[in-house]
Amino acid sequence: MKDIIIIGGGGHAKVIAAMLKKDPKWNPIGYTEMDDKGELLGLPYLGNDIIITSLIKEYKLSYGVIGIGQLRNIVSRKELITSIEETDLSLPPIISKHAIINEDVRIGDGTVVMDGVIIQPGVRIGKYSIINTGATIDHDCEIGDFVHIAPGVNVSGGIFVGDNVLIGVGTKIIEGIHIIGDVIIAAGSVVKKDILRAGTYAGVPARMLK
């Protein structure tokens, strides 16, 4: 088993902790957060995010996982990741033992794939993305960096999603769609046409909000 630290102590971190505890590959030793929130599913608080470098040396750590969700603050999340990349801590992809990952799938560093996810062949997912509970991604999709695909999203085949995109709970994306970066798609939307302008979209079919 490999020791790993969870960076973050909220709800997203709790889900990741549960995943890691079920995976014989990983031994989660605790979490960091700006404030001590007590035990996280039995895992101890190790200190705040500022002292991560000291924790790496103290515990001889090689691996970590970002337990801060995209909804909380994507800018702060990116800044934290940048600071961690300057340390010796590796942020590997974390994939639930209860996800189905088929052949010819590539998943970038720092990306987390939750329970119940199904990813079909030919999919490429970038760095530091979140594929949340029960989402499905069909064949030959390209998903960028810092993308959050929320619980229950259905991504059909041949879809392109740029960087910094949030796809809300239960959204459905029709086959072959192109979505540029810096887009938010509200929960329950149905995307039937390409999204080629940054902004927020909602509805059935999804339209840009003014």
Backbone hydrogen bonds in HBPLUS format (Angstrom, degrees):
<---DONOR---> <-ACCEPTOR-->    atom                        ^
c    i                          cat <-CA-CA->   ^        H-A-AA   ^      H-
h    n   atom  resd res      DA  || num        DHA   H-A  angle D-A-AA Bond
n    s   type  num  typ     dist DA aas  dist angle  dist       angle   num
A0002-LYS N   A0025-LYS O   2.91 MM  23  6.24 158.5  1.96 140.7 145.4     1
A0027-ASN N   A0002-LYS O   2.77 MM  25  5.52 150.0  1.86 144.3 137.1     2
A0004-ILE N   A0027-ASN O   3.15 MM  23  5.96 147.1  2.26 129.8 127.1     3
A0029-ILE N   A0004-ILE O   3.02 MM  25  6.16 157.4  2.07 158.5 164.1     4
A0005-ILE N   A0063-TYR O   3.21 MM  58  6.62 151.8  2.29 132.1 137.5     5
A0065-VAL N   A0005-ILE O   2.98 MM  60  6.43 139.9  2.15 161.9 169.8     6
A0006-ILE N   A0030-GLY O   3.05 MM  24  6.33 173.1  2.06 154.3 156.5     7
A0032-THR N   A0006-ILE O   2.91 MM  26  6.47 144.5  2.04 156.9 167.5     8
A0007-ILE N   A0065-VAL O   2.90 MM  58  6.10 172.5  1.91 172.1 171.9     9
A0067-GLY N   A0007-ILE O   2.68 MM  60  5.14 153.3  1.75 133.1 137.7    10
A0008-GLY N   A0032-THR O   2.77 MM  24  5.47 142.6  1.90 144.1 151.9    11
A0014-LYS N   A0010-GLY O   3.01 MM   4  6.30 146.1  2.13 145.3 155.5    12
A0015-VAL N   A0011-GLY O   3.13 MM   4  6.49 153.2  2.21 149.5 154.8    13
A0016-ILE N   A0012-HIS O   3.12 MM   4  6.44 160.0  2.16 148.5 154.0    14
A0017-ALA N   A0013-ALA O   2.81 MM   4  6.04 155.5  1.87 149.2 156.5    15
A0018-ALA N   A0014-LYS O   3.03 MM   4  6.32 156.3  2.09 147.3 152.6    16
A0019-MET N   A0015-VAL O   3.08 MM   4  6.40 154.3  2.15 146.3 153.2    17
A0020-LEU N   A0016-ILE O   2.89 MM   4  6.17 166.2  1.91 158.9 161.9    18
A0021-LYS N   A0017-ALA O   3.00 MM   4  6.15 156.3  2.05 150.3 156.4    19
A0022-LYS N   A0019-MET O   3.14 MM   3  5.42 141.0  2.30 103.1 113.8    20
A0023-ASP N   A0020-LEU O   3.09 MM   3  5.15 154.2  2.16 103.3 111.4    21
A0026-TRP N   A0023-ASP O   3.08 MM   3  5.84 152.3  2.16 123.8 129.0    22
A0031-TYR N   A0044-PRO O   3.04 MM  13  6.52 153.0  2.12 158.5 165.3    23
A0046-LEU N   A0031-TYR O   2.87 MM  15  5.77 169.4  1.88 169.5 166.9    24
A0033-GLU N   A0047-GLY O   3.13 MM  14  6.52 149.8  2.22 140.2 149.1    25
A0040-LEU N   A0043-LEU O   2.82 MM   3  4.86 161.5  1.85 139.9 145.1    26
A0043-LEU N   A0040-LEU O   2.90 MM   3  4.86 162.8  1.93 106.7 111.9    27
A0051-ILE N   A0048-ASN O   3.17 MM   3  5.98 152.0  2.26 120.3 125.9    28
A0052-ILE N   A0049-ASP O   3.38 MM   3  5.49 158.0  2.43 113.2 111.3    29
A0054-SER N   A0051-ILE O   3.02 MM   3  5.27 117.2  2.43 103.2 118.1    30
A0055-LEU N   A0051-ILE O   2.99 MM   4  6.35 154.4  2.05 153.2 161.4    31
A0056-ILE N   A0052-ILE O   2.86 MM   4  6.14 153.2  1.93 155.8 162.9    32
A0057-LYS N   A0053-THR O   3.31 MM   4  6.62 154.5  2.38 143.4 148.6    33
A0058-GLU N   A0054-SER O   2.87 MM   4  6.10 163.5  1.90 151.2 156.6    34
A0059-TYR N   A0055-LEU O   2.90 MM   4  5.89 171.3  1.91 153.6 155.3    35
A0060-LYS N   A0056-ILE O   2.92 MM   4  5.38 109.1  2.43 126.7 141.0    36
A0061-LEU N   A0056-ILE O   2.92 MM   5  4.72 146.1  2.04 129.1 138.8    37
A0090-SER N   A0062-SER O   2.81 MM  28  5.84 167.2  1.82 141.0 144.0    38
A0064-GLY N   A0090-SER O   2.88 MM  26  6.16 142.1  2.02 165.3 169.9    39
A0077-ARG N   A0073-ASN O   2.94 MM   4  6.11 158.7  1.99 152.9 159.9    40
A0078-LYS N   A0074-ILE O   2.95 MM   4  6.10 155.5  2.01 142.8 148.5    41
A0079-GLU N   A0075-VAL O   2.97 MM   4  6.27 159.3  2.02 151.6 157.4    42
A0080-LEU N   A0076-SER O   2.93 MM   4  6.15 157.4  1.98 150.4 156.0    43
A0081-ILE N   A0077-ARG O   3.02 MM   4  6.26 161.5  2.05 148.4 153.4    44
A0082-THR N   A0078-LYS O   2.92 MM   4  6.15 159.3  1.96 151.5 157.0    45
A0083-SER N   A0079-GLU O   3.06 MM   4  6.32 154.1  2.13 144.5 150.9    46
A0084-ILE N   A0080-LEU O   2.98 MM   4  6.29 150.0  2.07 148.3 157.0    47
A0085-GLU N   A0081-ILE O   2.89 MM   4  6.14 149.5  1.99 151.0 159.4    48
A0086-GLU N   A0083-SER O   3.27 MM   3  5.42 147.7  2.38  97.9 107.1    49
A0087-THR N   A0084-ILE O   2.90 MM   3  5.28 163.8  1.93 114.8 119.8    50
A0110-GLY N   A0091-LEU O   2.71 MM  19  4.89 117.4  2.10 127.9 140.9    51
A0094-ILE N   A0111-THR O   2.88 MM  17  6.35 156.8  1.94 157.0 164.8    52
A0113-VAL N   A0094-ILE O   2.82 MM  19  6.25 160.3  1.86 162.2 167.8    53
A0096-SER N   A0113-VAL O   2.88 MM  17  5.95 156.8  1.94 149.7 157.3    54
A0099-ALA N   A0096-SER O   3.23 MM   3  5.31 152.7  2.31 111.7 109.2    55
A0116-GLY N   A0098-HIS O   2.98 MM  18  5.72 154.2  2.05 118.6 123.6    56
A0100-ILE N   A0117-VAL O   2.79 MM  17  6.17 167.2  1.81 163.2 165.4    57
A0119-ILE N   A0100-ILE O   2.86 MM  19  6.23 162.4  1.89 170.5 176.0    58
A0102-ASN N   A0119-ILE O   3.01 MM  17  6.19 174.4  2.02 166.8 168.6    59
A0122-GLY N   A0104-ASP O   2.83 MM  18  5.22 138.8  2.00 121.7 133.9    60
A0106-ARG N   A0123-VAL O   3.04 MM  17  6.48 161.2  2.08 156.3 161.8    61
A0125-ILE N   A0106-ARG O   2.88 MM  19  6.16 158.6  1.92 154.7 162.0    62
A0108-GLY N   A0125-ILE O   2.90 MM  17  5.97 140.2  2.06 132.4 145.2    63
A0111-THR N   A0108-GLY O   3.33 MM   3  5.93 160.9  2.37 133.0 134.3    64
A0128-TYR N   A0109-ASP O   2.96 MM  19  6.37 154.0  2.03 142.5 150.9    65
A0112-VAL N   A0129-SER O   2.97 MM  17  6.45 153.5  2.04 155.5 160.2    66
A0131-ILE N   A0112-VAL O   2.89 MM  19  6.20 172.8  1.89 170.0 171.6    67
A0114-MET N   A0131-ILE O   2.93 MM  17  6.18 171.2  1.94 179.4 176.4    68
A0134-GLY N   A0115-ASP O   3.06 MM  19  6.46 152.0  2.14 145.2 152.7    69
A0118-ILE N   A0135-ALA O   3.09 MM  17  6.63 151.9  2.17 150.6 159.0    70
A0137-ILE N   A0118-ILE O   2.87 MM  19  6.29 160.4  1.91 163.7 170.2    71
A0120-GLN N   A0137-ILE O   2.96 MM  17  6.30 162.4  1.99 167.1 172.8    72
A0140-ASP N   A0121-PRO O   3.03 MM  19  6.47 151.7  2.11 136.4 145.2    73
A0124-ARG N   A0141-CYS O   2.89 MM  17  6.29 156.6  1.94 157.4 165.2    74
A0143-ILE N   A0124-ARG O   2.74 MM  19  6.04 172.6  1.75 167.3 169.9    75
A0126-GLY N   A0143-ILE O   2.86 MM  17  6.06 137.3  2.05 133.6 147.3    76
A0146-PHE N   A0127-LYS O   2.92 MM  19  6.43 156.8  1.97 162.0 169.6    77
A0130-ILE N   A0147-VAL O   2.77 MM  17  6.25 157.1  1.82 158.5 165.3    78
A0149-ILE N   A0130-ILE O   2.82 MM  19  6.08 166.5  1.84 177.8 175.1    79
A0132-ASN N   A0149-ILE O   2.83 MM  17  5.90 168.5  1.84 169.7 173.5    80
A0135-ALA N   A0132-ASN O   3.12 MM   3  5.95 156.6  2.18 149.2 147.7    81
A0152-GLY N   A0133-THR O   3.07 MM  19  6.59 141.6  2.23 145.0 156.4    82
A0136-THR N   A0153-VAL O   2.90 MM  17  6.34 159.3  1.94 162.6 169.6    83
A0155-VAL N   A0136-THR O   2.84 MM  19  5.96 167.9  1.85 154.3 158.3    84
A0138-ASP N   A0155-VAL O   2.85 MM  17  6.10 161.5  1.89 157.3 163.4    85
A0158-GLY N   A0139-HIS O   2.89 MM  19  6.35 156.8  1.95 159.7 167.2    86
A0142-GLU N   A0159-ILE O   2.86 MM  17  6.33 158.5  1.90 158.5 165.5    87
A0161-VAL N   A0142-GLU O   2.81 MM  19  6.19 158.1  1.85 166.9 171.4    88
A0144-GLY N   A0161-VAL O   2.86 MM  17  5.87 132.9  2.08 139.9 154.8    89
A0164-ASN N   A0145-ASP O   2.99 MM  19  6.48 154.2  2.06 155.4 163.7    90
A0148-HIS N   A0165-VAL O   2.86 MM  17  6.34 160.3  1.90 159.7 166.3    91
A0167-ILE N   A0148-HIS O   2.87 MM  19  6.17 173.1  1.88 170.8 171.0    92
A0150-ALA N   A0167-ILE O   3.00 MM  17  5.95 167.7  2.02 163.9 168.0    93
A0153-VAL N   A0150-ALA O   3.37 MM   3  6.01 149.8  2.47 143.7 139.8    94
A0170-GLY N   A0151-PRO O   3.11 MM  19  6.52 151.0  2.19 146.6 155.3    95
A0154-ASN N   A0171-THR O   2.93 MM  17  6.39 160.6  1.96 159.8 166.3    96
A0173-ILE N   A0154-ASN O   2.94 MM  19  6.30 157.9  1.99 171.3 175.1    97
A0156-SER N   A0173-ILE O   3.12 MM  17  5.94 156.4  2.18 148.4 155.8    98
A0176-GLY N   A0157-GLY O   2.97 MM  19  6.33 152.8  2.05 156.6 164.0    99
A0160-PHE N   A0177-ILE O   3.02 MM  17  6.49 158.5  2.06 155.6 162.6   100
A0179-ILE N   A0160-PHE O   2.81 MM  19  5.95 156.0  1.86 148.1 156.5   101
A0162-GLY N   A0179-ILE O   2.82 MM  17  6.09 147.9  1.92 151.5 162.4   102
A0182-ASP N   A0163-ASP O   2.93 MM  19  6.48 148.0  2.04 152.8 163.0   103
A0166-LEU N   A0183-VAL O   2.98 MM  17  6.45 156.3  2.04 155.2 162.8   104
A0185-ILE N   A0166-LEU O   2.81 MM  19  6.16 159.9  1.85 165.3 172.2   105
A0168-GLY N   A0185-ILE O   2.77 MM  17  5.66 155.5  1.83 149.4 158.0   106
A0171-THR N   A0168-GLY O   3.21 MM   3  5.89 154.7  2.28 143.6 141.9   107
A0188-GLY N   A0169-VAL O   2.81 MM  19  6.16 142.7  1.95 148.4 160.6   108
A0172-LYS N   A0189-SER O   2.95 MM  17  6.41 156.1  2.01 151.2 158.1   109
A0191-VAL N   A0172-LYS O   2.82 MM  19  6.27 160.1  1.86 162.1 167.1   110
A0174-ILE N   A0191-VAL O   2.99 MM  17  6.09 178.4  1.99 167.4 167.8   111
A0195-ILE N   A0178-HIS O   2.84 MM  17  6.22 155.9  1.90 155.4 163.6   112
A0180-ILE N   A0195-ILE O   2.99 MM  15  6.28 161.3  2.03 162.9 168.1   113
A0184-ILE N   A0199-GLY O   2.94 MM  15  6.28 159.9  1.98 150.2 153.9   114
A0201-TYR N   A0184-ILE O   2.78 MM  17  6.19 156.5  1.83 158.9 166.9   115
A0186-ALA N   A0201-TYR O   2.78 MM  15  6.11 172.0  1.78 166.1 166.9   116
A0189-SER N   A0186-ALA O   3.36 MM   3  6.00 144.5  2.49 141.3 139.1   117
A0190-VAL N   A0203-GLY O   3.11 MM  13  6.56 155.7  2.17 150.8 148.2   118
A0206-ALA N   A0190-VAL O   2.81 MM  16  5.55 149.8  1.90 148.0 147.9   119
A0209-LEU N   A0200-THR O   2.79 MM   9  5.76 169.8  1.80 161.2 161.3   120
A0202-ALA N   A0207-ARG O   2.95 MM   5  5.50 154.0  2.02 142.4 146.1   121
A0207-ARG N   A0202-ALA O   2.90 MM   5  5.50 161.3  1.93 134.4 134.5   122
